[in-house]
Amino acid sequence: MEEPRLRTVDKANAPYPLNELGPRVLRSIGRSMLASLIVRGTDQFEGTDWERAFANAIGADWKPSNVGLDDVVLGNCCWGAKTVKNNKPFSARAVRLISGRNSLDFSYGISDVRSIDESEVGARVLAIYNDRVSSVRARFKHVRTVVLMKGPDLRENAVFEVETVRLEAEKFVWSWNKNGNLVGFENGVQRVTWQPHGSQFTLHESVPSSRSMFRLLPPDNVFEISAIRLLESVGFEEDWVQVVESV
């Protein structure tokens, strides 16, 4: 829903327009990913790796949050950061984002979700998510989710942002699928999946055409640098490792 125009509120602008990261930010992200590849020797890059890399790239603060919607903070804007693997990040049209655990047992004392109508189950699942969104939006004018789509071996990658907003339960149609999960459709398009066993809540997001894309094209010889050589390059001394025999 479009925000109303108000006379008495100072609507501060976001640090930059949605999905306009620019080459400098992408190169910074790419450097962080290359460093991880070289040091670890694997394409593992997720969670706090991504949060810190993105925060550093845009000059923001990294502030890990239990809510998971405000891990990166810059002025009046915050981001939740997600990573997903995708074989074709340059052309993917949709992704699934795990967005926390919404337990009806914990939040409402409902242990047998099949005993109530699926529409009520869905409404309560969304209410838990919406409360998280509202708690963050009470503190920040702009709330976004930034997603890193990682291609095989991190060779091709894409980044996109979406506004993090409340989901209107009255617009959803709910049903149980063949796997026993609750799925919610908005305007005929699947938007959420909720797993009663484990309470995992997943958002289905469309990938905008304005995604930012980049490739990692390091020469092969950079991977010949071993961890030992890296330590030698910073002047490693034996006394950096202290053997403790008793305390």
N, C-alpha and C positions, 0 to 999 in steps of 0.2 A: 504494500500500500504506500502511495506517495505521501511524504511527510507534509503536514500543513504549514502554511506560511504564517509565522507569528511575528508580532511587532516588538514584543518585550523580551525576546530571547536572542542572545548573541550566538549565532550558529557558527562556531569556529570550523574552519576548513580542515580536512584531513591533511596529513603530511604530503600526500601526493594523490592524484586521481587513481581510482581503482584500476588495477592491471596495467599501470604505466610504470614499470620498474626501471626500465632503461638499461643500456649496455653496461654501465659502471657497476650496477647492482648485480647483474648476471655474471659479470667477470669475477666479482668478489665471491659469489656463491660457487662458481666453478673452481676457483682457487681452493676453497675449503674442501670441496669434494675430491679434487686431485690430491691434496695433502693426505686426506683419509685413505685414498686408494694406495698411495705410496707407502705410508706408514703401516697400515694394516694388511695390505696385500689382498684385500677382499673388497667387494662392492657393497659391503654393509655401510649404510648411511641413513640413519633414521632417528626418530625421537629427539633427544637432546642435541644430537649432531646437527640436525636440520634447524632446530630452534636457534641454536647459537650462531650458526652460519648466516641465517636470515637476519637475525638481530644485528650482527656485525656488518652485514652488507648495507643495511639501511640506516646505520647509526643509532640503533635503538638499544634499550636495555633488555637483557634476558632475565626474566623473573618467573621461574617455573611455578606453575599454579596447580593446585589440586583440581580446580574446575576444568582446566584444560582449554579454556577459551581466551585466556589473557596471559600467555607465556612470554609474549614479546610486547614491549610497551614503548611508545614514542609519543610524547605529548598527550594529546586527547584521543589517541588511537591505540588500540591493542589488537593483537592477532593470536589466534590459536593456530598452531603449525602442524600439518599432517603430511605424511609421505605415503605414496602408493607405488607399487611396481606396475609397470605397463609396458607391453612389448612395442607399442606404437604411440609414444607420448606426443608426437607431433600431430597426430590425427585422431586420437581418442575423443569420443564424444561424451562419455560419462564415466564416473568413477564412484566407488563405494568408500565412504569414510567412516571408520569406527569412531563413534562419538560418545563413549562412556558407557556406564552400566546403569540402567534405569530399573531398579528393583521395586516391584509393587509390594512385595513382602515387607521390605525395609521401610518404604515410604508410606504405605497405606495399610499394612497388616493383611494384605490379600495373598494367601499362599496358593490357592487354587484358582488360577486365572480363567480356567475353562468353565468355572461356575457362573461367570457373568458374561454379558453380551460383549462381543468383540469390539463394538464401537466404544463401549465404556473402557475396556482395556486400553484401546488405542488412545483415547482422550487422556487417560491417566499417565500413560507412557510419555505422551507429548508434554503434559503438564510438568513432569519432572525436568525434562529438557528445557522447557520454556522458563522455568524458575532459574535455572543456571544462566540462561541468556539474560534474563531481566536483572539478575544480581550484578552481572558484568556491565550491562548497559546503564545501570544506575551510576556507575563510576566513570564510564568512558562515553564520549560523544559518538565515536566511530568504533565499531567492532567488526573485525574481518577474520576469515579463515584463509590462510595461505597454504597452498598444496604444492608439493614437489612430486611430479610424476617421473619416476626413475625408469629409464630404459635399460635393456640388458647390458650388464657391465658398466653402467653409468655412462655409456657412450653418447646417447641422446637423451635429453631431459627437457621437461617443460614445467613452468611455474604459472599458477593462476590464483587469483583471489576471488572470493565471494563474500558478500555481506552476511554476517551472522545475525539472523533474525528469528523471532518467535514464529512458530508454525501454528496456524489457525486450525484447531481440531475440527471445527464445523465444515471445513472444506475437504475433509478426508473421507475416503471410503475404505473400510477395513475388512480383511478376511484372513483366515488361516491357510497357509500354503501346504503343499504335500510334505514338506520337511518339518511341519509342526511349528513354524515361525509365523508371527503376525506381520502382515505387510500392509502398508498404507499407501493409497493412491490419491493424488491431488490432480484434478482435471484430467484424469485418465492416465497419468504418468506415475509410476512407482517412485515414491519419495523416501520411504523409510522401511526398514526391516527391524523387527524386535524379536530376539530369541528368549523365550521364557526360561530356558535352562541356561543360567549364567547372566541373564538380563542384558545381554549386549545390544546396544542401540546403534544402528547404522544408517547414515544418511546417504542417499543416492543423489549426487550432484552432477549437473550438466557442466561440461567443460566449455568455457567461452572461446570463441574464435580469437579473442584478443590475448590468448595465452602467450607467455614469453618463452622462447625456445633457445636452446644452446646445445652445442656438442663439446665433448671433451676429446681432444685430439693430441694427447701427449706422445712424444717419440718413445719408442720401445725401451730405449736405454735408461729412462728415468726409473723404471721398475727394477733395475739392477742395483739400486741403492738399498743396502740392507739397513736394518735397525742399528747395527753396530757402527756402520759408517756414519749414520746420522748423529750418533752420540759422539763419535770422533770429531765431527765437524763443529760441534759446540764445545770442544775441549774437555771431554769426559775425564774425570779423575777417579781413581779407585776409592778415595775416601767419600765419594758421593753415596756409597753404599756402606752403611754402618752395621756391623754384625753385633747383635746383642745377645750375650750368653745368659744373663739373668737380670731380673728386675726386682 
